[in-house]
Amino acid sequence: TEFIDNLSHELRTPLTSIRLLAETLTREAATAGDAIPPKMRDRIGKIEVETGHLVQMVNELLDLSRIEGGGTLLMADGLDMASIAHATCRELQRGYPRAQVEIGPLPAAEGDEVLVQQVYANLVGNALKFSSKTASPRVEIGAEPGGAEGGAASGTGARGSPATFACS
């Protein structure tokens, strides 16, 4: 437990620096206009997204350390699922600028916001990653009327076939 806790804290500092540098590169690329090739912009976006994933893993290690130490983690709050989906998708879409992400109406829910963000990041991240090889990558997030609470993400798979991911 102590080892995981120390490792997590030691990893946070360099990851934060990398993330800030990637954000700076994104801003500078935006002001440089056409001087930065689109492929380079895509790569910078992917650095941001993947650094975010590493930060998430470090946070999960810290959570594991707290669980092993007898601490509690779940924070049940009222959640605006659409707001969480928009924020998560904005972050993820930087690495996939060609992808079209549509977020339909989502019901309010109760739960732990951090864990819901992780679920969205995993589902939408996978949908973006596997649909990004198609000519027109598209991911939709929504809830079915009368369906279970939660949401679903669907997209075009790597071979152009539809793919759906659901959570409830």
C-alpha angles and dihedrals in degrees: 000000000000091000092053091046093051093044092051093051092047092052095049096069098055092040091053090051092050091048092050091048091051091050089050091050090050092052092045091048089052092054092044091062116190093357088087113066117234091242090058091049089052091051092050089050091051091051088055093048095046092046087053089053091052091049088051091052091050089051089050089052089053089050090051090051090052092048092050089048091055097255125140124239112177116101110186108204136153106270134204097216094189092054091050091047092050093049093047094046093048089056095045096043092064087078092049107041094166092056120102113216120191122189117197128193113306127192123243113256142180122242148093108313094209092053092046089051089052091051092050091045091052097044098041092038090056092045090051094044095050097040095046092086092064123090094246110024111199131178125185126195121192148119127254116236109254091009128124118290114267125056146262136234121204133177146155110286126229091271095044095264120130116261125192129193120187135187129187 
